[in-house]
Amino acid sequence: MTVRLGVVSQVYDPETGSAAVPGAISRALAGHGHDVHVLTGFPNYPTGRIYPGYRIRPYQYEFRAGIHVHRIPLVPSHDSSAVRRAMTYLSFGASAALRWRILRSVDAWLVYSTPATVAMPALVAKTLFGRPYVLLIQDLWPDTVVNSGFMHDGRLLNAAVRGLHAFCNIAYRRASSVMVTAPSMADVISERGVPTDKLSLVPNWIDESVFRPVPRNPDLARKLGLDGFVVMYAGSLGGLQGLDTAIEAVQLLTDVADLRLVFVGTGVAEDRLRAAADGMPNVHFLGQQPVEQMADLMALSDVQLVSLQDLPMFRATLPSKVQATLAAARPIVGAVAGDAARIITESGAGVVVPPGNPHELAAALRRLYSLSQGDRESMGYAGRQFYEDTLSARVGSAALAAALERAAMNGEGA
């Protein structure tokens, strides 16, 4: 059956990193024969600056890779100011909630829920027009607010937590179904009162046309000065990624003369990381790169780094870097805990160390360095096979499409 589906997401192509996931989801749903409309903002992630070729305007329509994209205004910001972050989240939620013509034009909505305020327009569509929605939870709220460190006023933080808990509970209750992207997240959401028959696990997949195995390009390696043993982190350089640990680990490996630590991306922690790496010629910052080049860049690495601070909210999440690295068939060193650590270990694609421990990370990098290139490649391809079997678009999109089709058929939903 062909269904007119809506996807509401604050981020969307051409934004990169984790912001590329909604595009992959939308194209996969269209691949099931559905007419997909995306309600999103103007691209600004991860810097908070509007991308070249765009400017904030009341409305902009694009037909992008077979998807109808409806862009609406928001206050762009992605810095460490709690006030500006809140303005970004609330401005998009409110702006989307006022788009009544778009909200009532689809049969069912998929809410790409990060931040939690993205559910605002879906609640309006449900209340005013009877349009059901499926909630796809990417991270736990208000846990994210508590652990971000953006709010320092205890009374303000407590008020925000109470308000977000109440809002999230309403969003869970009114959804036709609630889908989570990591196993431990399902346990937390269930404890918060969501019935198990309404809850299911659908891990994110990534854009498989971008993240795929490709041969190493020696000319590109020479151009970027990336000879030797390359450890690459590709993603947001944020405050919660714990990337200082990687620099500290490299400082412990001065005897590994050809080790290179490469950061691809940008973010609020970039200046601090550059300062920490000052005087270290084996640490490279390549800045933000077009997503279309990521496969070629990742192929230059001997090991991909996945890193997150050891916070409760991260133990119940699976960062998209894990899927991207598995799909690209690269070995992984994971300074992570929880579900991400379990997937890396179970896949056979790499090794895991405790977050925030530079000595353990240095030891893991030394072990990977000592392996033959063939052994590392075998790890990468074991990860690729695991991705295809359990995390791919083929697997995830079928479950997501089925949930949305059921919601559309039932009208008001559960």
LUMPAPA-818912 format. One record per residue (C-alpha): residue in three letters; x, y, z. Coordinates in Angstrom, 1 decimal. Layout:
<atoms>
resn | xx | yy | zz
ALA | X | Y | Z .
...
</atoms>
This chain:
<atoms>
resn | xx | yy | zz
MET | 0.0 | 0.0 | 0.0 .
THR | 1.1 | 3.5 | -0.8 .
VAL | 0.9 | 5.9 | 2.1 .
ARG | 1.5 | 9.7 | 2.3 .
LEU | 4.0 | 9.8 | 5.1 .
GLY | 5.5 | 12.8 | 7.0 .
VAL | 8.8 | 12.9 | 8.7 .
VAL | 9.4 | 15.8 | 11.2 .
SER | 13.0 | 16.4 | 12.1 .
GLN | 14.9 | 19.5 | 13.2 .
VAL | 17.9 | 18.3 | 11.1 .
TYR | 18.1 | 17.0 | 7.5 .
ASP | 20.3 | 16.8 | 4.4 .
PRO | 22.7 | 18.4 | 3.6 .
GLU | 23.6 | 18.5 | 7.3 .
THR | 26.2 | 15.9 | 8.1 .
GLY | 27.2 | 13.4 | 10.8 .
SER | 24.2 | 12.2 | 12.9 .
ALA | 22.1 | 14.9 | 11.1 .
ALA | 22.3 | 12.8 | 8.0 .
VAL | 20.2 | 9.9 | 9.5 .
PRO | 16.7 | 11.4 | 8.9 .
GLY | 17.6 | 11.7 | 5.2 .
ALA | 18.6 | 8.0 | 5.1 .
ILE | 15.3 | 7.1 | 6.9 .
SER | 13.2 | 9.2 | 4.5 .
ARG | 14.8 | 7.7 | 1.4 .
ALA | 14.3 | 4.2 | 2.7 .
LEU | 10.6 | 4.9 | 3.4 .
ALA | 10.3 | 6.2 | -0.1 .
GLY | 11.9 | 3.0 | -1.3 .
HIS | 9.0 | 1.1 | 0.1 .
GLY | 6.7 | 3.0 | -2.3 .
HIS | 5.5 | 5.7 | 0.0 .
ASP | 5.1 | 9.5 | -0.8 .
VAL | 7.4 | 11.1 | 1.8 .
HIS | 7.2 | 14.7 | 3.0 .
VAL | 9.8 | 16.1 | 5.5 .
LEU | 9.2 | 19.0 | 7.7 .
THR | 12.5 | 20.4 | 8.8 .
GLY | 14.6 | 23.6 | 9.5 .
PHE | 17.2 | 25.4 | 7.5 .
PRO | 20.6 | 23.5 | 7.6 .
ASN | 22.9 | 24.8 | 10.3 .
TYR | 24.3 | 21.7 | 12.2 .
PRO | 26.8 | 21.3 | 13.7 .
THR | 28.1 | 24.9 | 13.7 .
GLY | 24.8 | 26.8 | 14.2 .
ARG | 25.6 | 28.8 | 11.0 .
ILE | 23.2 | 28.6 | 8.1 .
TYR | 24.8 | 26.7 | 5.2 .
PRO | 25.9 | 28.5 | 2.0 .
GLY | 23.1 | 28.7 | -0.5 .
TYR | 20.5 | 29.0 | 2.2 .
ARG | 19.0 | 31.8 | 4.2 .
ILE | 16.3 | 31.9 | 6.8 .
ARG | 12.9 | 32.6 | 5.1 .
PRO | 9.3 | 31.9 | 6.0 .
TYR | 9.1 | 28.8 | 3.9 .
GLN | 11.2 | 26.9 | 1.3 .
TYR | 10.2 | 23.8 | -0.7 .
GLU | 12.7 | 21.4 | -2.2 .
PHE | 12.3 | 18.1 | -4.0 .
ARG | 15.5 | 16.3 | -2.9 .
ALA | 16.4 | 12.8 | -4.0 .
GLY | 12.7 | 11.8 | -4.4 .
ILE | 11.6 | 13.5 | -1.1 .
HIS | 9.4 | 16.5 | -0.6 .
VAL | 11.3 | 18.8 | 1.8 .
HIS | 9.4 | 21.6 | 3.5 .
ARG | 11.8 | 24.0 | 5.3 .
ILE | 10.6 | 26.4 | 8.0 .
PRO | 12.4 | 29.0 | 10.1 .
LEU | 14.2 | 28.4 | 13.4 .
VAL | 16.7 | 30.2 | 15.6 .
PRO | 20.0 | 28.6 | 14.6 .
SER | 22.5 | 27.8 | 17.3 .
HIS | 24.6 | 24.9 | 18.3 .
ASP | 26.9 | 26.4 | 21.0 .
SER | 27.2 | 25.9 | 24.7 .
SER | 24.6 | 28.5 | 25.7 .
ALA | 21.6 | 26.9 | 27.3 .
VAL | 19.4 | 29.9 | 26.4 .
ARG | 20.3 | 29.8 | 22.7 .
ARG | 20.0 | 26.0 | 22.5 .
ALA | 16.5 | 26.3 | 24.1 .
MET | 15.6 | 29.0 | 21.6 .
THR | 16.7 | 26.7 | 18.7 .
TYR | 14.7 | 23.7 | 20.0 .
LEU | 11.5 | 25.7 | 20.9 .
SER | 11.6 | 27.9 | 17.8 .
PHE | 11.6 | 24.9 | 15.5 .
GLY | 8.9 | 23.0 | 17.5 .
ALA | 6.7 | 26.1 | 17.5 .
SER | 7.3 | 27.0 | 13.9 .
ALA | 6.5 | 23.4 | 12.8 .
ALA | 3.4 | 23.2 | 15.0 .
LEU | 1.9 | 26.2 | 13.1 .
ARG | 2.2 | 24.6 | 9.7 .
TRP | -1.3 | 23.3 | 9.8 .
ARG | -1.6 | 22.8 | 6.0 .
ILE | 1.4 | 20.5 | 6.0 .
LEU | 0.5 | 18.7 | 9.2 .
ARG | -2.9 | 17.6 | 8.0 .
SER | -1.7 | 16.7 | 4.5 .
VAL | -0.2 | 13.3 | 5.4 .
ASP | -1.6 | 10.0 | 6.6 .
ALA | 0.8 | 9.5 | 9.4 .
TRP | 3.9 | 11.2 | 10.9 .
LEU | 7.2 | 9.9 | 12.0 .
VAL | 8.8 | 12.0 | 14.7 .
TYR | 12.6 | 11.9 | 14.6 .
SER | 12.8 | 12.7 | 18.3 .
THR | 15.9 | 14.7 | 19.1 .
PRO | 15.4 | 17.1 | 20.7 .
ALA | 12.1 | 16.1 | 22.4 .
THR | 10.4 | 19.3 | 21.3 .
VAL | 10.3 | 17.9 | 17.8 .
ALA | 7.1 | 16.1 | 18.9 .
MET | 5.2 | 19.4 | 19.3 .
PRO | 3.9 | 19.5 | 15.7 .
ALA | 3.0 | 15.8 | 15.8 .
LEU | 0.9 | 16.5 | 18.9 .
VAL | -0.9 | 19.3 | 17.0 .
ALA | -1.5 | 17.1 | 14.0 .
LYS | -2.9 | 14.4 | 16.3 .
THR | -5.1 | 16.7 | 18.3 .
LEU | -6.4 | 19.0 | 15.6 .
PHE | -6.5 | 16.7 | 12.5 .
GLY | -6.5 | 13.1 | 13.9 .
ARG | -3.2 | 12.3 | 12.2 .
PRO | -1.4 | 9.5 | 14.0 .
TYR | 2.3 | 9.6 | 14.7 .
VAL | 5.1 | 7.1 | 15.5 .
LEU | 7.8 | 8.3 | 17.9 .
LEU | 11.4 | 7.3 | 16.9 .
ILE | 13.4 | 8.2 | 20.0 .
GLN | 17.1 | 9.0 | 19.3 .
ASP | 18.2 | 10.0 | 22.8 .
LEU | 16.6 | 10.2 | 26.3 .
TRP | 15.0 | 13.4 | 27.4 .
PRO | 15.2 | 15.1 | 29.9 .
ASP | 18.3 | 13.1 | 30.7 .
THR | 20.2 | 14.9 | 27.8 .
VAL | 19.5 | 18.3 | 29.4 .
VAL | 20.6 | 17.1 | 32.8 .
ASN | 23.9 | 15.6 | 31.5 .
SER | 24.8 | 18.3 | 29.0 .
GLY | 26.1 | 20.7 | 31.6 .
PHE | 24.5 | 23.7 | 29.8 .
MET | 22.3 | 24.6 | 32.7 .
HIS | 24.0 | 25.7 | 35.9 .
ASP | 21.1 | 27.2 | 37.8 .
GLY | 19.6 | 24.3 | 39.9 .
ARG | 16.1 | 25.7 | 40.2 .
LEU | 16.0 | 26.4 | 36.4 .
LEU | 17.3 | 22.9 | 35.7 .
ASN | 14.7 | 21.3 | 38.0 .
ALA | 11.9 | 23.2 | 36.4 .
ALA | 13.1 | 22.2 | 32.9 .
VAL | 13.4 | 18.6 | 33.9 .
ARG | 9.8 | 18.5 | 35.4 .
GLY | 8.4 | 20.2 | 32.3 .
LEU | 10.2 | 17.9 | 29.9 .
HIS | 9.2 | 14.8 | 31.8 .
ALA | 5.6 | 15.9 | 31.6 .
PHE | 5.9 | 16.7 | 27.9 .
CYS | 7.6 | 13.5 | 27.0 .
ASN | 5.0 | 11.4 | 28.9 .
ILE | 2.3 | 13.1 | 26.8 .
ALA | 4.2 | 12.4 | 23.6 .
TYR | 4.7 | 8.7 | 24.6 .
ARG | 1.0 | 8.3 | 25.6 .
ARG | -0.4 | 9.8 | 22.4 .
ALA | 1.9 | 8.1 | 19.9 .
SER | 0.6 | 5.1 | 17.9 .
SER | 3.9 | 3.4 | 18.7 .
VAL | 7.2 | 4.2 | 20.3 .
MET | 10.4 | 3.0 | 18.7 .
VAL | 13.9 | 3.2 | 20.2 .
THR | 17.3 | 2.9 | 18.6 .
ALA | 19.2 | 1.0 | 21.4 .
PRO | 18.2 | -1.9 | 23.6 .
SER | 18.9 | -0.2 | 26.9 .
MET | 16.8 | 2.7 | 25.9 .
ALA | 13.8 | 0.4 | 25.6 .
ASP | 14.3 | -0.6 | 29.2 .
VAL | 14.3 | 3.0 | 30.4 .
ILE | 11.3 | 4.0 | 28.3 .
SER | 9.4 | 1.0 | 29.6 .
GLU | 10.2 | 2.0 | 33.2 .
ARG | 8.7 | 5.4 | 32.4 .
GLY | 5.3 | 3.8 | 31.7 .
VAL | 5.2 | 3.0 | 28.0 .
PRO | 3.5 | -0.4 | 27.6 .
THR | 5.8 | -3.1 | 26.1 .
ASP | 3.3 | -3.9 | 23.3 .
LYS | 3.6 | -0.3 | 22.2 .
LEU | 7.4 | -0.3 | 22.3 .
SER | 9.9 | -1.8 | 19.7 .
LEU | 13.6 | -1.6 | 18.8 .
VAL | 14.6 | -0.2 | 15.4 .
PRO | 18.3 | 0.7 | 15.3 .
ASN | 19.2 | 3.6 | 13.0 .
TRP | 20.8 | 2.8 | 9.7 .
ILE | 22.9 | 5.2 | 7.7 .
ASP | 23.1 | 6.4 | 4.1 .
GLU | 24.5 | 3.2 | 2.5 .
SER | 25.3 | 5.0 | -0.7 .
VAL | 27.8 | 7.1 | 1.3 .
PHE | 29.1 | 4.8 | 4.0 .
ARG | 30.4 | 1.8 | 2.2 .
PRO | 33.8 | 0.0 | 1.7 .
VAL | 36.0 | 1.7 | -0.9 .
PRO | 39.7 | 1.2 | -1.8 .
ARG | 42.2 | 3.4 | -0.2 .
ASN | 43.2 | 6.4 | -2.4 .
PRO | 47.0 | 6.9 | -2.1 .
ASP | 46.8 | 10.3 | -3.9 .
LEU | 44.3 | 11.6 | -1.4 .
ALA | 46.4 | 10.3 | 1.5 .
ARG | 49.4 | 12.1 | 0.1 .
LYS | 47.4 | 15.3 | -0.4 .
LEU | 46.3 | 15.3 | 3.2 .
GLY | 49.6 | 14.1 | 4.6 .
LEU | 48.1 | 11.0 | 6.1 .
ASP | 50.8 | 8.4 | 5.9 .
GLY | 51.5 | 5.8 | 8.6 .
PHE | 49.0 | 4.4 | 11.0 .
VAL | 45.9 | 6.6 | 10.9 .
VAL | 43.4 | 6.8 | 13.8 .
MET | 40.4 | 8.8 | 12.6 .
TYR | 37.5 | 10.4 | 14.5 .
ALA | 34.8 | 11.5 | 12.1 .
GLY | 31.9 | 13.4 | 13.6 .
SER | 30.9 | 16.3 | 15.8 .
LEU | 33.7 | 17.7 | 18.0 .
GLY | 31.4 | 18.3 | 20.9 .
GLY | 31.8 | 18.6 | 24.6 .
LEU | 30.3 | 15.2 | 25.4 .
GLN | 32.5 | 13.2 | 23.1 .
GLY | 35.4 | 13.0 | 25.5 .
LEU | 37.9 | 13.6 | 22.7 .
ASP | 40.6 | 15.1 | 25.0 .
THR | 41.2 | 11.5 | 26.0 .
ALA | 42.3 | 10.6 | 22.5 .
ILE | 44.9 | 13.4 | 22.4 .
GLU | 46.2 | 12.3 | 25.8 .
ALA | 46.4 | 8.7 | 24.6 .
VAL | 48.5 | 9.8 | 21.6 .
GLN | 50.8 | 11.7 | 23.9 .
LEU | 51.5 | 8.3 | 25.6 .
LEU | 52.5 | 6.7 | 22.3 .
THR | 55.5 | 8.8 | 21.3 .
ASP | 57.4 | 5.6 | 20.5 .
VAL | 54.9 | 4.9 | 17.7 .
ALA | 56.5 | 7.4 | 15.3 .
ASP | 54.1 | 6.9 | 12.4 .
LEU | 50.9 | 7.3 | 14.4 .
ARG | 48.4 | 9.9 | 13.1 .
LEU | 45.3 | 11.1 | 15.0 .
VAL | 42.9 | 12.8 | 12.5 .
PHE | 39.8 | 14.7 | 13.4 .
VAL | 37.2 | 15.1 | 10.6 .
GLY | 34.4 | 17.5 | 11.6 .
THR | 33.8 | 20.6 | 13.7 .
GLY | 31.9 | 21.6 | 16.9 .
VAL | 31.9 | 23.5 | 20.1 .
ALA | 35.0 | 21.7 | 21.5 .
GLU | 37.2 | 22.2 | 18.4 .
ASP | 39.1 | 25.2 | 19.7 .
ARG | 39.9 | 23.4 | 23.0 .
LEU | 41.0 | 20.3 | 21.2 .
ARG | 43.3 | 22.3 | 18.9 .
ALA | 44.8 | 24.0 | 21.9 .
ALA | 45.4 | 20.6 | 23.6 .
ALA | 47.1 | 19.3 | 20.5 .
ASP | 49.3 | 22.4 | 20.0 .
GLY | 52.8 | 21.3 | 19.2 .
MET | 51.7 | 17.8 | 18.2 .
PRO | 52.5 | 17.4 | 14.5 .
ASN | 50.9 | 14.0 | 14.4 .
VAL | 47.4 | 15.4 | 15.2 .
HIS | 45.5 | 16.7 | 12.2 .
PHE | 42.2 | 18.7 | 12.0 .
LEU | 40.5 | 18.4 | 8.6 .
GLY | 37.4 | 20.4 | 9.5 .
GLN | 34.0 | 19.8 | 8.1 .
GLN | 34.0 | 17.7 | 4.9 .
PRO | 31.2 | 17.0 | 2.4 .
VAL | 29.4 | 13.9 | 3.3 .
GLU | 29.9 | 12.5 | -0.2 .
GLN | 33.7 | 12.3 | 0.6 .
MET | 33.3 | 10.4 | 3.8 .
ALA | 33.8 | 6.9 | 2.3 .
ASP | 37.1 | 8.0 | 0.7 .
LEU | 38.3 | 9.7 | 3.9 .
MET | 37.3 | 6.8 | 6.2 .
ALA | 39.2 | 4.4 | 3.8 .
LEU | 42.4 | 6.3 | 4.7 .
SER | 42.1 | 5.2 | 8.3 .
ASP | 43.6 | 2.1 | 9.8 .
VAL | 41.2 | 2.5 | 12.8 .
GLN | 38.1 | 4.6 | 13.4 .
LEU | 37.6 | 6.1 | 16.9 .
VAL | 34.2 | 6.2 | 18.5 .
SER | 34.2 | 8.1 | 21.7 .
LEU | 31.6 | 9.3 | 24.3 .
GLN | 31.8 | 10.3 | 27.9 .
ASP | 30.5 | 7.7 | 30.3 .
LEU | 27.2 | 9.2 | 31.1 .
PRO | 24.0 | 7.2 | 31.9 .
MET | 22.2 | 8.6 | 28.8 .
PHE | 25.0 | 7.4 | 26.5 .
ARG | 24.9 | 3.9 | 27.8 .
ALA | 21.4 | 3.7 | 26.4 .
THR | 22.2 | 5.1 | 22.9 .
LEU | 23.9 | 3.9 | 19.8 .
PRO | 25.7 | 6.8 | 18.1 .
SER | 25.4 | 6.8 | 14.3 .
LYS | 29.2 | 6.7 | 14.0 .
VAL | 29.0 | 3.0 | 15.0 .
GLN | 26.7 | 2.1 | 12.1 .
ALA | 28.7 | 4.3 | 9.7 .
THR | 32.0 | 2.7 | 10.6 .
LEU | 30.6 | -0.8 | 10.5 .
ALA | 29.0 | -0.1 | 7.1 .
ALA | 32.3 | 1.3 | 5.8 .
ALA | 34.1 | -1.9 | 6.9 .
ARG | 36.7 | -0.1 | 9.1 .
PRO | 38.0 | -1.5 | 12.4 .
ILE | 36.9 | 0.4 | 15.5 .
VAL | 38.4 | 1.4 | 18.8 .
GLY | 35.5 | 2.4 | 21.0 .
ALA | 36.0 | 4.5 | 24.1 .
VAL | 32.3 | 3.9 | 25.0 .
ALA | 30.1 | 2.0 | 27.4 .
GLY | 26.7 | 0.4 | 27.3 .
ASP | 25.0 | -0.5 | 24.0 .
ALA | 27.7 | 1.0 | 21.8 .
ALA | 30.3 | -1.1 | 23.5 .
ARG | 28.2 | -4.2 | 23.2 .
ILE | 27.6 | -3.8 | 19.5 .
ILE | 31.3 | -3.1 | 18.8 .
THR | 32.3 | -6.3 | 20.7 .
GLU | 29.5 | -8.5 | 19.3 .
SER | 30.2 | -7.5 | 15.7 .
GLY | 33.9 | -8.5 | 16.0 .
ALA | 34.8 | -5.2 | 14.4 .
GLY | 37.0 | -3.8 | 17.1 .
VAL | 38.0 | -3.3 | 20.7 .
VAL | 36.4 | -1.4 | 23.5 .
VAL | 38.0 | 0.5 | 26.4 .
PRO | 36.5 | 2.5 | 29.3 .
PRO | 35.6 | 6.1 | 28.4 .
GLY | 37.9 | 8.7 | 29.7 .
ASN | 40.9 | 6.5 | 30.3 .
PRO | 43.9 | 7.5 | 28.1 .
HIS | 46.1 | 4.7 | 29.3 .
GLU | 43.6 | 2.0 | 28.3 .
LEU | 43.0 | 3.8 | 24.9 .
ALA | 46.7 | 4.0 | 24.3 .
ALA | 47.1 | 0.3 | 25.1 .
ALA | 44.3 | -0.6 | 22.7 .
LEU | 45.8 | 1.5 | 19.9 .
ARG | 49.1 | -0.2 | 20.4 .
ARG | 47.5 | -3.6 | 20.1 .
LEU | 45.7 | -2.6 | 16.9 .
TYR | 49.0 | -1.2 | 15.6 .
SER | 50.7 | -4.5 | 16.2 .
LEU | 48.2 | -6.4 | 14.1 .
SER | 48.8 | -7.0 | 10.4 .
GLN | 46.9 | -5.0 | 7.9 .
GLY | 45.1 | -8.2 | 6.9 .
ASP | 43.9 | -8.8 | 10.4 .
ARG | 42.6 | -5.3 | 10.7 .
GLU | 40.8 | -5.6 | 7.4 .
SER | 39.2 | -8.8 | 8.6 .
MET | 37.8 | -7.0 | 11.6 .
GLY | 36.4 | -4.3 | 9.4 .
TYR | 34.6 | -6.8 | 7.1 .
ALA | 33.3 | -8.7 | 10.1 .
GLY | 31.7 | -5.4 | 11.1 .
ARG | 30.3 | -4.9 | 7.6 .
GLN | 28.6 | -8.3 | 7.7 .
PHE | 27.2 | -7.6 | 11.1 .
TYR | 25.8 | -4.3 | 9.8 .
GLU | 24.1 | -5.9 | 6.8 .
ASP | 22.5 | -8.7 | 9.0 .
THR | 21.2 | -6.6 | 11.9 .
LEU | 21.5 | -2.8 | 11.3 .
SER | 21.0 | -2.2 | 7.6 .
ALA | 18.3 | -0.1 | 5.9 .
ARG | 16.8 | -3.4 | 4.6 .
VAL | 16.2 | -4.6 | 8.1 .
GLY | 15.2 | -1.3 | 9.9 .
SER | 13.1 | 0.3 | 7.2 .
ALA | 10.8 | -2.6 | 6.9 .
ALA | 9.9 | -2.4 | 10.6 .
LEU | 9.5 | 1.3 | 10.5 .
ALA | 7.4 | 1.3 | 7.3 .
ALA | 5.2 | -1.4 | 8.8 .
ALA | 4.6 | 0.7 | 12.0 .
LEU | 3.7 | 3.8 | 10.0 .
GLU | 1.4 | 1.8 | 7.7 .
ARG | -0.4 | 0.4 | 10.7 .
ALA | -0.8 | 3.9 | 12.2 .
ALA | -2.1 | 5.3 | 8.9 .
MET | -4.7 | 2.4 | 8.5 .
ASN | -5.9 | 2.8 | 12.1 .
GLY | -6.3 | 6.6 | 11.8 .
GLU | -6.3 | 7.7 | 15.4 .
GLY | -3.9 | 5.0 | 16.3 .
ALA | -3.4 | 3.5 | 19.7 .
</atoms>
